[in-house]
């Protein structure tokens, strides 16, 4: 909120009563809709921009469904902008989305790693596209409906990424690898609001609210299996324990991740995925959860919000997946500036290569890196 007030004050000094234009990434959902509304109340002149790309489908019925859902989202976004008297634009970015997000997702899976497309999308696609559209139209600022805050440290003169008021909806994990240079031009209007408050604002203003999706934006959970079979391919192999004893057959290594217990389908379980042997095409499982715990991990590449590499060891709170609680850890620098070591105070369950470890001090997100 302080950042918004400062920008408004600067805007008034420079442009007198002329509202400052700002590009708002709008999806047709409640969060981006309320972000748009709040910015308008704060003397901005928001412009709604819908990033259009295609979802994957495996058959005609799914193609029709995806087209329907995409068109419905566009229709919702357009109606929201009309109701708020805000300009609305559709920006077709399908080609770039496939290159930057879908190809990353597929590549990681082919290498038997577990990708996190939402983290990569924010850095390599979403904000890049919004800034590109803004630059084309001589607009300085970009906003989204993410739950997070940005503050400027008056001592370091660096921008900091801070957890949102709503800890249950906080999305700093997904924003943890954004570059420092972007933060001076990004605004997160929902950082000081609870999700419940956002929904109440939407209802009071009669804004259309679509049902929130828990799937990846380009492939739903219902057709994920078919997606993996068609795009990556699958080869059945042996399920073995740590001694090499054969316990059964797996459907294809791409369907499994470290710590997983679904789809193993062995009697006398539960079993957990302990490791993946790509050379032998074996899925190694265990009944003992402690065998899939790890205390020390390596991150590479690693990104810091400050834009500066880690110089000395540092005590932090960290987590290796979005929904996990924070745990005490120490991070250590290395000669390779994009690689760091993390040692947790307590062993972490199911440390998964390809996922992100993100670290904090207090409510400030310091950055994160990919687990190797």
C-alpha positions in Angstrom: 0.0 0.0 0.0 2.9 2.4 0.8 4.3 1.7 -2.7 0.9 2.6 -4.3 0.7 5.8 -2.3 4.2 6.8 -3.3 3.5 6.2 -7.0 0.2 8.1 -6.7 2.0 11.0 -5.1 4.7 11.0 -7.8 2.1 10.8 -10.5 0.2 13.8 -9.1 3.4 15.8 -9.0 4.3 15.0 -12.6 0.9 14.7 -14.3 -1.2 16.7 -11.9 -4.7 15.1 -12.1 -4.0 12.7 -14.9 -4.3 9.0 -13.6 -1.3 6.8 -14.2 -1.8 4.0 -16.7 -1.1 0.5 -15.5 -1.4 -2.9 -17.3 -3.3 -5.5 -15.3 -3.0 -9.2 -16.2 -6.7 -10.3 -16.1 -7.8 -13.9 -16.2 -11.6 -13.6 -15.7 -11.2 -14.7 -12.0 -12.0 -12.9 -8.8 -8.4 -12.0 -7.8 -7.4 -10.1 -11.0 -10.9 -8.6 -11.1 -10.6 -7.1 -7.7 -7.0 -6.0 -8.3 -8.3 -4.1 -11.3 -11.0 -2.5 -9.2 -8.7 -1.5 -6.3 -6.2 0.1 -8.7 -9.0 2.2 -10.2 -10.0 3.4 -6.8 -6.4 4.4 -6.1 -6.4 6.9 -9.0 -4.8 4.6 -11.6 -6.1 4.2 -15.1 -5.9 0.3 -15.4 -5.8 -1.5 -18.7 -7.0 -5.2 -18.7 -4.8 -7.5 -20.7 -5.8 -11.2 -21.2 -2.8 -13.4 -22.2 -4.3 -15.9 -24.6 -2.7 -19.4 -25.2 -4.0 -22.9 -25.9 -4.5 -25.8 -23.6 -3.4 -29.3 -24.6 -6.2 -31.7 -25.6 -6.1 -35.4 -26.5 -9.3 -35.8 -28.4 -12.1 -33.8 -30.0 -14.3 -33.6 -26.9 -11.4 -32.2 -24.9 -10.6 -29.8 -27.6 -14.1 -28.5 -27.6 -14.1 -28.3 -23.8 -10.8 -26.4 -23.6 -12.0 -23.9 -26.3 -15.2 -23.4 -24.3 -13.3 -22.8 -21.0 -10.8 -20.4 -22.7 -13.6 -18.5 -24.4 -15.6 -18.3 -21.1 -12.5 -16.9 -19.4 -12.1 -14.3 -22.1 -15.8 -13.4 -21.9 -15.6 -13.1 -18.1 -12.5 -10.9 -18.4 -14.2 -8.7 -21.0 -17.4 -8.3 -18.9 -15.4 -7.4 -15.8 -13.6 -4.7 -17.7 -16.8 -3.4 -19.2 -18.4 -3.3 -15.7 -15.5 -1.3 -14.4 -15.3 0.9 -17.5 -11.7 -0.3 -18.2 -10.1 -0.9 -21.6 -9.8 -4.6 -22.5 -7.2 -6.3 -24.8 -6.4 -9.8 -25.8 -2.7 -10.6 -26.3 -2.1 -13.8 -28.2 1.0 -15.3 -26.8 0.4 -19.0 -27.6 3.8 -19.6 -29.3 5.9 -18.1 -26.5 3.9 -20.0 -23.9 4.6 -23.3 -25.6 8.3 -22.4 -25.9 8.8 -21.1 -22.4 6.4 -23.1 -20.2 5.2 -26.3 -21.9 8.6 -27.2 -23.4 10.2 -26.7 -20.0 7.5 -28.9 -18.4 8.0 -31.7 -20.9 11.8 -31.5 -20.8 11.9 -31.8 -17.1 9.6 -34.8 -17.1 11.6 -36.5 -19.8 14.7 -36.1 -17.5 12.7 -37.7 -14.7 12.5 -34.5 -12.7 9.4 -32.9 -11.2 8.8 -29.5 -12.8 7.0 -26.5 -11.3 5.6 -24.6 -14.3 3.9 -21.9 -12.2 7.3 -20.6 -10.8 8.9 -20.7 -14.3 5.9 -19.2 -15.9 6.1 -16.1 -13.7 9.7 -15.4 -14.5 10.0 -16.6 -18.1 6.5 -15.8 -19.5 3.7 -14.1 -17.7 5.5 -10.9 -16.4 7.7 -10.7 -19.5 4.6 -10.7 -21.7 2.8 -8.1 -19.6 5.9 -5.9 -19.6 6.3 -6.3 -23.4 2.7 -5.3 -24.0 3.1 -2.3 -21.6 6.2 -1.2 -23.4 4.5 -1.3 -26.7 1.9 1.1 -25.4 4.2 3.3 -23.4 2.9 2.1 -20.0 5.3 2.0 -17.1 3.6 -0.3 -14.5 2.2 -3.8 -14.4 -0.1 -5.4 -11.8 -1.5 -8.9 -11.2 -3.8 -10.5 -8.7 -1.0 -12.3 -6.8 -1.1 -12.3 -3.0 2.2 -10.7 -2.1 3.7 -7.4 -1.2 6.7 -5.4 -2.5 8.6 -3.0 -0.2 11.6 -0.8 -0.9 14.4 -1.1 1.6 15.5 2.5 2.3 19.0 1.4 3.4 19.9 -0.9 0.6 17.6 0.9 -2.0 16.6 -2.6 -3.1 13.0 -3.8 -3.5 12.0 -6.7 -1.3 9.3 -9.4 -1.8 7.2 -9.8 1.4 4.5 -12.3 2.3 0.9 -11.2 1.9 -1.5 -10.5 4.8 -3.3 -13.8 4.0 -0.7 -16.4 4.9 -2.9 -19.2 3.5 -3.0 -17.5 0.0 0.5 -16.0 0.0 2.1 -16.6 -3.4 5.7 -15.4 -2.7 6.8 -19.0 -3.3 5.7 -18.7 -7.0 7.3 -15.2 -7.3 10.6 -16.1 -5.6 12.8 -16.0 -8.7 11.6 -12.8 -10.3 14.5 -10.4 -11.1 15.1 -7.3 -8.9 14.8 -4.9 -11.9 11.1 -5.7 -12.3 9.9 -4.9 -8.8 10.0 -1.2 -9.1 7.4 -1.5 -11.8 5.2 -4.2 -10.3 2.2 -3.7 -8.0 0.3 -6.4 -6.1 -2.9 -4.7 -5.0 -4.1 -7.8 -3.0 -1.1 -8.0 -0.7 -3.0 -6.3 2.2 -6.2 -8.3 1.8 -7.5 -11.6 2.9 -9.1 -13.9 0.3 -12.4 -13.5 2.1 -12.2 -9.7 1.8 -11.4 -10.0 -1.9 -14.5 -12.1 -2.5 -16.6 -9.7 -0.5 -15.4 -6.8 -2.6 -16.2 -8.7 -5.8 -19.7 -9.5 -4.6 -20.4 -5.9 -3.6 -19.4 -4.7 -7.0 -21.3 -7.4 -8.9 -18.2 -8.8 -10.6 -18.4 -12.1 -12.4 -16.4 -14.8 -10.6 -15.4 -18.0 -12.4 -14.6 -21.2 -10.5 -11.0 -21.3 -9.5 -9.0 -24.1 -11.1 -6.5 -26.3 -9.3 -5.0 -27.7 -12.5 -2.1 -26.5 -14.6 -3.5 -23.9 -17.0 -2.5 -25.9 -20.0 -3.4 -29.5 -19.0 -6.0 -30.7 -16.5 -5.5 -33.5 -14.0 -8.1 -35.6 -15.8 -6.1 -35.8 -18.9 -2.6 -35.6 -17.4 -2.0 -39.4 -17.9 -2.9 -39.1 -21.6 -0.8 -36.0 -22.0 2.3 -37.8 -20.5 1.7 -40.9 -22.7 1.3 -38.9 -25.9 3.9 -36.2 -25.4 6.6 -38.1 -23.4 5.8 -41.7 -24.0 5.9 -44.5 -21.4 7.8 -47.7 -21.0 6.8 -50.2 -18.4 9.5 -51.5 -16.0 10.2 -53.2 -12.7 9.4 -51.9 -9.3 12.1 -52.9 -6.9 13.2 -52.3 -3.3 16.6 -51.0 -2.2 18.1 -54.5 -2.4 17.0 -54.9 -6.0 14.2 -57.4 -5.2 11.4 -57.2 -7.8 8.1 -56.3 -6.3 6.0 -55.6 -9.4 5.7 -53.4 -12.5 5.4 -49.7 -13.0 3.5 -47.9 -15.8 6.4 -45.6 -16.9 8.9 -43.6 -14.9 7.3 -40.3 -16.0 4.3 -41.0 -13.9 6.2 -41.0 -10.6 8.0 -38.5 -8.3 10.1 -38.9 -5.2 7.9 -39.5 -2.1 4.8 -40.5 -4.2 2.7 -43.4 -3.0 -0.2 -43.3 -5.5 -0.1 -45.5 -8.6 2.4 -47.9 -7.1 -0.3 -50.6 -6.7 1.6 -53.1 -4.5 0.0 -55.1 -1.8 1.1 -54.9 1.8 1.8 -51.2 1.4 1.9 -48.3 1.6 5.0 -47.9 -0.5 6.8 -44.7 -1.3 9.0 -43.8 -4.2 12.5 -43.7 -2.9 14.5 -43.2 -6.2 14.2 -43.5 -9.9 16.8 -45.5 -11.8 16.7 -44.2 -15.4 19.4 -46.5 -16.7 17.7 -49.7 -15.6 14.2 -48.3 -15.9 13.5 -49.3 -12.4 11.2 -47.6 -9.8 12.8 -48.0 -6.3 10.3 -48.0 -3.5 10.3 -48.3 0.3 7.9 -48.7 3.2 10.0 -46.6 5.5 9.3 -42.9 5.3 12.6 -42.1 6.9 14.4 -43.5 3.9 13.0 -40.7 1.7 14.1 -38.0 4.1 17.1 -35.7 3.3 18.8 -33.0 5.3 21.2 -31.5 2.8 20.4 -30.4 -0.8 22.0 -28.5 -3.6 20.2 -25.8 -5.6 21.2 -24.9 -9.1 20.5 -22.5 -10.5 19.7 -20.3 -7.6 18.1 -16.8 -7.7 18.0 -14.0 -5.1 15.5 -11.2 -5.1 18.3 -8.7 -4.2 20.0 -9.6 -7.5 23.2 -10.2 -5.5 24.9 -13.7 -5.0 25.2 -15.2 -1.5 28.6 -14.3 0.0 28.4 -15.9 3.5 26.4 -18.6 5.1 23.0 -17.4 6.3 20.3 -18.7 8.6 16.9 -18.9 6.9 13.5 -20.5 7.0 12.9 -22.6 3.9 10.5 -24.9 2.3 10.8 -27.4 -0.6 7.2 -27.2 -1.8 4.4 -24.5 -1.8 2.1 -26.0 0.8 4.8 -27.0 3.2 5.5 -25.2 6.5 8.7 -23.3 6.8 11.7 -25.1 8.4 15.0 -23.8 9.9 18.0 -24.1 7.6 21.4 -22.6 6.7 22.3 -21.7 3.2 26.0 -21.8 2.0 27.6 -20.1 -1.0 29.8 -21.9 -3.5 32.4 -20.9 -6.1 29.6 -21.2 -8.7 27.5 -18.1 -7.9 24.3 -19.8 -9.2 24.7 -22.8 -7.0 24.1 -23.0 -3.2 23.9 -25.7 -0.5 21.0 -25.9 1.9 21.3 -27.8 5.2 18.0 -28.2 7.1 18.0 -28.5 10.9 15.6 -31.5 10.5 15.5 -33.9 7.6 12.9 -33.1 4.9 10.5 -35.6 3.5 10.6 -36.3 -0.2 13.1 -33.8 -1.5 12.3 -33.8 -5.2 14.7 -32.9 -8.0 13.2 -30.3 -10.3 11.1 -28.7 -7.6 11.9 -25.3 -5.9 13.4 -24.7 -2.5 12.5 -21.1 -1.4 13.9 -19.3 1.6 12.8 -16.5 3.9 13.9 -14.3 6.7 10.9 -13.2 8.8 8.2 -12.4 6.2 10.7 -11.5 3.5 11.2 -13.9 0.7 14.9 -13.9 -0.2 14.8 -16.1 -3.3 14.9 -19.7 -4.3 16.5 -22.4 -6.5 15.9 -25.6 -8.3 16.6 -28.8 -6.3 19.2 -31.0 -7.9 
